Amino acid sequence: MSEQSTEAAPVVAARGKSLSRRRVMTLAGVGVAGVAGVAAGAGALVRGSDHAAANDAAAGSVPFHGEHQAGITTPAQDRLHFVAFDVITKDRARLIALLQEWTAAAARMTAGKDAGLIGAVGGVPEAPPDDTGEALGLPPSQLTITVGFGPTLFRDAQGKDRFGIADKRPAALADLPHFAGDALKPEISGGDICVQACSNDPQVAVHAIRNLARIGMGVVSVRWSQLGFGRTSSTSRDQATPRNLFGFKDGTANLKAEDAGLLREQLWAQPGDGPDWMTGGSYLVTRKIRMQIETWDRSSLAEQEQIVGRTKGSGAPLGKRDEFDEPDFAAKGDDGQPVIAETSHVRLAHPTLNNGARLLRRGYNFVDGSDGLGRLDAGLFFMAYQRDPHKQFVPIQTQLSRHDAMNEYLRHVSSALFACPPGVRDDADFWGRALFA
Amino acid sequence: MRTTRFIVPAAAGVLVVAGLAGCGGGDDKETKGAGGPIVVKATDTACEVGTTEVDAGQVSFKVTNSGAKVNEFYVYAAGDRVMGEVENIAPGLSRELRVELPAGTYETACKPGMSGRGIRGALKVSGTAASVAPDAALSQPTASYQRYVTSQTAALLTKTEEFVAAVKAGDVAKAKALYPVARTYWERIEPVAESFGDLDPKIDGREEVVEEGMQFTGFHRIEKDLWTTGDISKDGAIADQLLTDVKAIVAKANAEKLTPLQLANGAKALLDEVASGKITGEEERYSHTDLWDFNANLEGSKAAIAALRPALEQRAPELVKQLDAEFANVEATIGKHRAGDGWKLHTQLSKTELKELSDSINALAEPISKVAAVVAR
């Protein structure tokens, strides 16, 4: 609970100390009871205006330390800034030092504090501030920062063991196969290390990535990054199912934080799965999926619903009434054809057709402006966490890439795979400690 | 002791370093070396220095260039801090360098073609003459950097004169060859030059920064004509004005006394120039000679840091180590793109190569941004 004393201090002892940018500490979903009392008074001063209780929760903080990394089963926040880095140093010690520095900065930022110990405005006038400042005055906004390691961190393209960790590369981190129709751009695919920053405030998410990228200069280089708005999945039963840019509810059948048994079975790497350093971690697949928005919008409602396999309004499986009703894949219509088409997305992706494989999806909508032809450069930044991508994502995507009627409106332009280690336990722990031990 | 070291360009372009306070007028004073100047025989491939051990105090060198390339001669202290240098030694000519050297180990360097690390040799200086005052760590940098600025402005003036002459003679090929060379000296001291706000846009302004009612003049105007139409027949007046402006800025720059804090900020500003204008190819959009500027900015930044080195070594030795490593990294990275005595064109580099350069500059600029606070405290 050192967080508590630090948070209590700034108003009184800000001089020469880190100036907490966010004195608003309110009741978040879980685990922040320790700081709630402190915040009540100070928070009102800063915000100056009334927020509903629901907004207070959305503004609160998510604990950084724990058995698993935050940002996976954490109820999906509204905004994403995701970045993939190339490691440009050959020096193992520098890489480890960076991971330690990053961990410390992330612990501070997720608690609503500045990235560095001095802060955005706490230093001498001649020095550049060790925090970039755009989140000053903003609450933590449930910021989570989640890190993963890509296959190329272990061995480079020539097969060289880059940092003496090649023998610790999990089998589950083997490269994804080529899927039918993949139109991947190498410059926005892959990466040695990923950082996922999710928050209910886009400025807070961008602030986190920007400061980590800055801290990493000389050790890592940004390979690609992606902004996302509008979560496309719910990861908790408390959340309503959101819609993707096709206008359909997305993530109805997602793995959710409450499914403890399923999470063990489907989400977290278990003892004996692979190298010990990954136990309690999870594998992340990202796919940037461009949607052909304009042609989709011209297709009939009936065609859209046939392609998805659900109704557009309620999200119920075709032939059923409610969103959470189980789809009946055996049901046939008056014409003798399946009510839910053989080529529908919901059928092809369903666990019953994929050996029970499930995913914890955590994707976001994106619009990267327009494409110069007057079309929205838009789609889904798909993100899915799982215990073993080669038993889960790969068979599902193999099905989809071959048969999904939706493919006509989709193009996969980026792909990446990362091993996200277990949670950072305490102040002495850091991302990758067990991997580099 | 603060203002006792300065440098004046002598009539024949020989740089004369006046000694410490008491020896101020000692232009004809005997050196404490081996009696008479140390003879340096420079060629395109060799740099023979008459002796490698001298006594502390004022040391003079006579550098003769018998090669085919224009040469330079430097005396470096640790971290490539420039103790003294002569620039622009044309083939067949001799130049003299006098430099005040306390006991210590140094390096001499000839730079045929005026580029790269040069041909290095060791120089050991022993004895106790010319002891440096204990507070000198911060009083020296400005004098040390002033030497650098003066040597650069002298060469800038010479090369601009040659460039202007070629433009006025209508010699397109010669003007194109001289363009990036003249700009090298400009780019090395750009933050100093830029501090004279009204002159900088006239000399170095790009087409888009020209405001209404102002003419597009200077280096980049002539660059555009040289590389787009090849027609410089109407650029005589612009060339004359360029030379007038360069002369004015040289006089101002030589008179300018920079504080250590200004030096630190200048070192960073030069890398910002690289990051914002050269990596992108914006600066030399017609000639694509951005890498010449890139390297010149880098050298200028290094010279400013080198001048601050004694203070930094006292106050932030870890930062010095980091800077040394990152300077070496940038030099190695840009070194891959040499072409003869110059550099590849910006357009010849792949996106991956440009990103590698960008990464190396970022890695250096972050620690350099911390120097100012160290100097200021």
Interface residues (C-beta under 8 A of the other chain):
Chain A: I88 G123 V124 E126 A127 P128 R214 M217 G218 V219 S221
Chain B: L261 A264 E326 K355 D359 N362 A363 L364 A365 E366 S369 K370 A372 A373 V375 A376 R377
